[in-house]
Amino acid sequence: MGYRTLKSIFHEHNESKMKEEYIKRFNSLASFNTNINIIPMENGKKVNDLEYPLFFMVTKNPSKKQELISINSRKIDRALNSLPYAAREQYFNDLLIDELQSTNEIENVFSTKQEIAHALNNQASEFLKFRGLVDQYKEIELNKKIKVDNVRDIRAIYDKLVSNEINEQDKLDGELFRKNFVGVHDGSTNKHIHVGLQPETKIVEFIGEMLTFLKYFDAPQPFKIMASHYLFEYIHPFYDGNGRVGRFIIAKLLSDYYDNYTALTFSYVINRNKSKYYKAFMTASNHLNCGDLTEFIDTMLELLIAGQERILDELIPKMDATEKLTLYLTSHYKQIDYEFLYLLSMDKLFGNKRNRLTLIDLENILGVGRVKINNTIKKYDNYLVKIKSRPTIYEISDEFLNSIIK
């Protein structure tokens, strides 16, 4: 039998049996006590006279998942590092568009993939709404140092990521975070499924504890990353934007430990498994669960694997196609023609249709002028499809691509 929640043991047996199992787990050699106490939830309210230290166990299932995530990460890295930078960047942008659209959908923030694609490439004012979100995630791709070291760093991430999207009534009113009550309300039951910490001093204290736990606690890093994700949502430091900030922080931590592409899959998978994701939080916070985060961590690792498998399922046929393309183009075309057709083929295979390479991009990547680009376009006009005029964008035709890779 798999790992069971303490809540399920309570319902099958009784409180005595549940407490016996709790003590056994908490004192196990496989258990890690975070020394961070939470007040659990019962029937839509916090049980203020009850506190449990968060703990988790490194049991067989999450240990196997942790190993599989590392194996998958190495596979993803090897596959993508064999590609030219332009193809890797286009694939990252493709994943990024899906990720940001998903993180907005989870929070019921309206956006389209087209708007996010424009924000990737366009500074015009009508796309500024999502620039903060895009810019922060692009810093992950560029391996820029994104600080998650102290409490003010969390506020700085919020300011860059979502502050320009927050409605006036939800603007922060404390020194760093919110001053007043916030809760996640379930309209179907008319009850809160979560209530954030207050006052602000408590928020600051717990974020400090979360960051100390991440930096110094002696436990496997993937377990710490997922436990900190729970903690951040438990704290709920903002009136609005908690989910998007929390998922950005976990993406940054995952990119530091694994690879950028694994990090980008999390919101996409959550958006397709919302009930499982939210149930994991509610179970972890339930008063009958006694602060046991093992099942929560196992669920988050499972979701991460699903995201990696999506990438690998996409990459394997694309890598096969890339090999066929390379062999064909190198044997049939001279260097500049080969580079031009190869680049557009990579853009078609790995990029997003809403974020194609422009002629300016082609000039910069190939290191040639517009006259040379225009002459090459005329030469291979029957292989190309013009999809936009301002800026000018061509993509390789399906017929040309399929004639080579099929």
N, C-alpha and C positions, 0 to 999 in steps of 0.2 A: 504494500500500500504506500502511496506517495505521502509527502509531507502534508499534514492536516493543520488547518487553522485551529487555534484554541477555541474560537467561537463555535466551530463545528463539533468539537469534542464536548463542549458545554451542552449543546443541544442534543447530542446523541446520548450522553451520560448524565452528568450533573456538575454542579459547581465544584464539588470536592475533587472529582476526577480531573476537571480542567485545571484547578490550582496545583494539583499534584504534577501534572504534565508541565505546567508553566515553570515550577520550581526546578524540575528536572532539566528542562531546556535552558533556562537562564543560567544554571550552574554547570552546564556541560562544558567540556574542554573545547568543543567545536563552536562555542557561543562567544560572541563579541558584544560586550556591554558598552554602549556609546557614552554612558554617564550624562545623557541629555534626557530630561524628563518631559513627558507630554501629559496634558489633560485630555482624556479620551472623550468620545461623543456617545450619547445614548438618546435615542428618540428625538433627534433634532436639536439637542442641547449639550453643552459641555458639562461633564460630571466634575464640578469644581472641587469636590472633596476627595477626588481620586487622582493619583499621579502614578505613571509607570515610566521607568527608564527604557528608552528604545534599545532593543537588542536584535541581533540577527545571528543565524547559525549558518556556517559554511557546510551545507549538506551535499549529498551526492548530485542532485539535479542541478542546482545553480553552479556547482563546481564544473560539471560537464558543459554547461552552457557557456561559462566563462572561457573554457578552453576552446570551444567551437567558435566563439566570437573572435578570439585571437587568430585562429586558423583562417577564418573567413577574411579577416582584416589583411592578413599577409597575401591571400589570393587576390584581393581587390587591389592592393598596392602593386603587386607584380604585374597584373594585367594593365593597369592604367599607366604605370611608369614606362611601359614599352611603347606608349603612344607619344606623338609630338605634343609639346606644351599647348598648342592651340586646340587640339582635340580634347585634352584633359580639361582645359578651361571651359570649353563648350559643354562638356558633360557635367562639370561641376555646376555651371549655370542652369543646365536642364534640371538637375536634382534640386538646385536652390529654388527655382520657380515652383516646383511641386511642394517643397518644404514650406516655403513662406505662404503659399496659398493654403496649405493644410493648417499651419499654425493660426492663420486668420480664421479659417472655417471653424476650428475647434472653439474659438472665442466668439463666434458669431460676428466677426468683423468682416464686412463686405469688401471683397476685392476680386478682381479677375486675374487670370494668369497673364493676360495682355498688359494690364496695368503694372504688374510686377516686372514683366519683361521690359517695359518702357522705363521703369525706375532703374533697372540695371544699366541702361544705356543713355538715359535722357535726363538732363538737369532742369527741364521745363517745370514751371511752377505747378502745373496740374498733376505732376507725378511726385511732388515732394512728400506727399503723405506717407509713402512707403520707402523713402530714401533711407531713413534711419535704420529700418529693418534690413534693407538690402546691404547698406554699407557695413553694418556690424557683422553680418554673416560673411561678406566678402573678405573681411579681415581674417576670418578663420582660414579661408583658402590661401591667403597670402602669408599665413603663419605669423601674423603680427602679434605682438605681445598684448593680449587682452587681460588686464589685471582683474583677478578675483581673489584679492589678498586681504582686503579689509572692508568694513561696512560701507564706507564711502564709495568703494568700487561698484557695489551693487546699485547704489543710487545713480552712479555715472552711467552704468549700462542701461538702466531704465530711461535716463534722460536722452541718450543717443538712440535707443531702440524704439520707444513707443510714445514718448512724452508729447510729441506734436500731434498724436492721434487721439489723445485723451480728452473727453468732454469736460467742459468747465466745472461741472458739479463733482467730477471725480479727480480734479487736480489735487496734488498732495498739499496738505496743510500743516505738516509737522516740520521739524528741522531737516530731517532726511526722508521720513516716511509718513504714513498717515497717523493722525491723532485719534481718530474715532473708530467706531465699530464697522466691520465689514464681514459679510457672510455669503456663502454660496447657497442660494435658495432653490429648493425643488418645488416647482409650481404644481406638480401632480400630487404631492403629499402636503403642500403648504408648510413644509418644515425645512430647516437648514440642514444641509448635508455636511457643511463645514462652517466653522466660525474662526476667524483669524485672531491672532494674539493682539492684545492691547494691555496697557497703553504703549506709546511709542518707545519708552525706555525698555519695555519687555521685548519689543521687536528688535531693537538694536542689540540687546543682550543675546537673544537667540541666534541672530545672524552671525554675531561674533563667535558663538559656540559652534555653529555649523561650519564656518570657515576654519576654525581651529581643528575641528574634527577632520575636515578634508585634508588639511596640511600635515597633521601630526599623528592622527590615530593609526595604530598599527593593525591594519587589516588589508585584505586584497582591494586594490584600487577600484575595480568595477563595482564591488559591493558598496564601497564608500560613496562612489558617484551616485548610485541609485538611492542609497539611504539619504544623501544630501538633497536629492530631488524631492523626496517625500518631505523632508524638513522644511525646504523652502516653501512648498505649497501649504504646509501646516502653519507656518508663520504668516503667510499672506500679507506681505508688507505694504501693498498698494491697494487703492480702491479699485483700480482697473489695470490690466496689463500683467497681472501675476503669472498667468499661464505662459504668455509669450516670453517674458523675461526668464522664467524658470526653464523653459525649453531651450532658450538660447544658452543659458549657463550650462545645462547638461550637454548641449552640442559642443560647446567650447571644451569642456572637460573630456568628453569622448574623443575629440580631435587630438587633444594632447596625449591621450593614452593609446588610441588606436590609429585611425586615419581620418582624413577630412570627409571622405565619402560615407563611411559608416556613421559619422556624426550627423550627416545631413538627412539621414533616413528616418529619424525618430518621430518627428511630427507627422510625416506622411503616413507612417504605420499606425500611430495613435489615432489619426483621423479616421482610419478604416477599422479601428478596434476601440471605439470610444467607450463602450459599455464595459469592456474588460479593464481598460485603463482606469476609469473612474471607480469601478468596483474595487480595484486593488487599493485605492486611497481610502475608500470608505471602510473596507475590512480592516486595514491597518490602524485606523483611528477608532474603531469600535471598542467600547469598554470591555467587551469579553475577549478581546484579542491581546490585552495585557502588554501592549508595546512591542509585540513580535513583528519584526519587519521582514522575516525570511521569505514569506510567500509574496510580499510586495516586490522584493528584489528579484525573485525568481520570475515573476510576471514581466517586469521591466526588461530583464535579460532576454526573455522569450520574444518580446516585441522587437528588441534590437536585432536579434537573429533574423526575424522575419524581414526587417528592412535590408539587412545584408544579403539575404537570399534573393530579394527582389533585384538588387544590383547585379549579383552574379548571374541570375537568370537572363538579365538584359545583356550583360557583358560577353558571355560566352559566344552567342551567335554573332555579336558585333566584332569580336576579335577574330573569329573565323573569316568574316567578310573582309576585315582589314587585311588579313594575310593574302586573300585572293586578289584584292584590289592592288596591293603593293606589287605583287608578282606581275599582274597584267599591265599596270601603268608603267612600271620600270622597263618592261620589254617592248612597249609600243610607242612611248613618247619621249621626246627630248626633255632636258631638265626643267626648263621654265614651264613647259606645257604639263609635264608630269606633276610639278609642285602645285600648279594652279588647280588641276583636276583632282589631285589627291586632297588638297585642303578643302575644296568644296564637298568632296565625298565624305571626308571626316566630319565636316559640319553637318551634313545630312544624317550621318549615322549616329553621331554622339550629341549633337546639339538639340536645341528646342526650336520648333518651327516658328515660335514667336520671337526668337532671339538669334536670327541668322547673321552671319558675317556680312558686313557692308563692303563696298568697294574700297573705302578708306582702310578698313581692317585688312583687306587683302594686300593693298599697297604696303602697309606697315609690316605685315608678316613676311611677305615675299621680298621686300626691299626693292621694289621697282616702281616706276612712275605710272600715272594714269594712262598715258598713251599706250604703254606696253600692255597694261591690263585690258584696255579697250580692244586692242588688236587681238588679244587672246580670246576675248569674249566673241568677237566676230568670227574667229577661226572655228570656235566650237559652239556656235550658236545653237546648233541642233541638239546639243547635249544639255542645254541650260534652260531654266524657266525663270523669267523675271517676275519677282513677287512684290517688289516695291520700288517706287521712284525716288522718294525723298525720305531717308537716304536710299541710294540705289543698291538693291539687293538681288542677287541671283542665287538660285540653288540648283544643284545638279538634278537632272531629270530622273524619275523613277525608272524609266526605260533603260537609260544608260547604266544606272547602278545595278539593276536587276540582271541585265545581260551579262554582267561580270561575276556577280556573287552567287547567282543561282545555278 
